[in-house]
Amino acid sequence: IRLRPKYNRESIPAIALALDTSTITACGNDYSFENLYSRMIESLGNKKDVLLVISTSGKSQNILQALKTAKKKKIKCVGFLGAGGGVCIKYCNLNFLVPSDITGRIQEMHITAGHALMEHIEDRLLKKKFITLKRK
């Protein structure tokens, strides 16, 4: 997947933890939804990984547990947070904090920031010659 169609780049190893419905159901039933992401990070996370979390309040227990597990595994954590960042902010190495309590505005800014972040990542890869312009 790529953000900008004019660039052809190597794939970036990434996984969205919220997309595995089988694991979500099993973990929710067998453990709790609070441990959902932390369980995945325990099994899949590596020291060189980066965990990007998104929480409008910064108080989501499943996100907080994921951040704690990532810290134990020395995984860098980036938070897209809203309001004051909640308790999650103290577990993030970097954060993008939207200073609002309005969920819709926070989510809109997170989407925009996510696109800007992906463009930045693609630009960095382009400088390393991992991206080629798509020829028509």
PANU-197861 format. One line per 4 residues: number of its first residue (from 1); for each residue x, y, z of C-alpha. Coordinates in Angstrom, 2 decimals, padded with zeros to 5 digits, m for minus. Each point is the difference from the previous one (the first is absolute). Layout:
NUM) X Y Z; ...;
REM end
This chain:
1) 000.00 000.00 000.00; 001.19 003.51 m000.65; m001.28 003.45 000.77; 001.01 001.80 m003.20;
5) m000.56 m001.81 m003.31; 002.80 001.82 m001.82; 002.59 m001.88 002.08; 000.85 m003.64 m000.24;
9) 001.84 m001.09 003.12; 001.02 m003.13 001.78; m002.55 m001.17 002.50; 000.33 001.09 003.60;
13) m000.37 m002.78 002.58; m003.01 001.09 002.05; m003.01 m001.58 001.62; m003.24 001.49 001.29;
17) m000.75 m001.90 003.19; m003.70 000.85 m000.15; m000.64 m001.94 m003.22; 000.41 m003.60 001.17;
21) m003.60 m000.85 000.90; 000.81 m003.56 001.10; 002.59 001.19 002.50; m002.24 002.82 001.19;
25) m002.84 m002.42 000.72; 002.20 m002.67 001.60; 001.94 002.42 002.19; m003.17 001.85 001.01;
29) m001.66 m003.26 001.03; 003.00 m001.70 001.60; 001.69 002.98 001.66; m001.55 003.44 m000.40;
33) m000.16 002.74 m002.58; 002.30 002.05 002.24; 002.79 m002.50 m000.76; m000.72 m000.34 m003.70;
37) 002.84 002.09 m001.43; 002.49 m000.77 002.76; m000.35 m003.74 m000.72; 000.74 000.62 m003.68;
41) 002.99 002.18 000.85; 001.33 m002.68 002.35; 000.06 m002.50 m002.86; 000.75 002.20 m003.02;
45) 001.92 003.01 001.32; 003.73 000.42 m000.41; 002.46 002.53 001.37; 000.42 001.72 m003.39;
49) m003.75 000.48 m000.47; m002.03 003.17 000.42; m003.45 m000.13 001.54; m002.41 002.70 m001.13;
53) m003.03 000.31 002.26; m003.11 002.09 m000.50; m002.24 001.09 002.86; m002.23 003.06 000.11;
57) 000.04 000.05 003.81; 003.36 m001.58 000.78; m001.83 m002.08 002.60; m000.87 m003.14 m002.01;
61) 001.07 m002.97 002.11; 000.78 m002.21 m003.00; 002.31 002.70 m001.38; 001.59 000.61 003.40;
65) 000.74 m003.71 000.48; 001.49 m000.14 m003.52; 002.28 002.94 000.79; 001.15 m001.59 003.25;
69) 000.79 m003.27 m001.76; 001.83 001.82 m002.79; 002.11 001.90 002.54; 001.01 m003.28 001.66;
73) 001.11 m001.28 m003.41; 001.87 003.27 m000.72; m002.28 000.81 m002.93; m000.21 003.68 m000.92;
77) m003.51 001.39 000.51; m001.68 002.81 m001.89; m003.36 001.26 001.23; m002.70 001.77 m001.95;
81) m001.95 001.34 002.96; m002.68 002.53 000.80; m001.10 002.13 002.93; 002.95 000.10 002.42;
85) 001.41 m003.33 m001.16; m001.29 m001.84 003.06; 002.25 m002.49 001.72; 001.17 m001.36 m003.38;
89) 002.11 003.08 m000.67; 002.60 m000.99 002.59; 000.67 m003.31 m001.79; 000.59 001.56 m003.43;
93) 003.46 000.89 m001.29; m001.65 002.47 m002.38; m003.53 001.26 m000.19; m002.29 001.97 m002.22;
97) m002.42 001.62 002.41; m003.20 001.64 m001.21; m000.99 002.58 002.66; m003.74 m000.64 m000.17;
101) m002.67 m001.97 001.85; m002.17 m000.32 m003.13; 000.37 m003.56 m001.29; m000.79 000.85 m003.63;
105) 002.61 002.78 m000.16; 002.62 m002.23 001.62; m000.67 m002.80 m002.48; 000.12 002.39 m002.96;
109) 003.39 001.28 001.12; 001.27 m003.54 000.57; m000.96 m000.93 m003.57; 001.77 003.06 m001.39;
113) 003.08 m000.61 002.16; 000.05 m003.66 m001.05; 000.04 000.98 m003.66; 002.75 002.55 000.62;
117) 002.03 m002.62 001.89; m000.31 m002.51 m002.85; 001.04 002.64 m002.52; 003.03 000.78 002.15;
121) 000.91 m003.69 000.21; m000.33 m000.36 m003.77; 002.10 003.13 m000.53; 002.71 m001.42 002.27;
125) m000.04 m003.28 m001.90; 000.21 001.91 m003.29; 003.18 001.69 001.19; 001.40 m003.46 000.68;
129) m000.89 m001.03 m003.56; m002.61 m002.55 001.05; m002.70 001.79 m001.98; m000.19 000.45 m003.73;
133) m002.32 002.27 m001.92; m002.77 m001.90 m001.69; 000.33 000.21 m003.77; m003.11 000.43 m002.14;
REM end
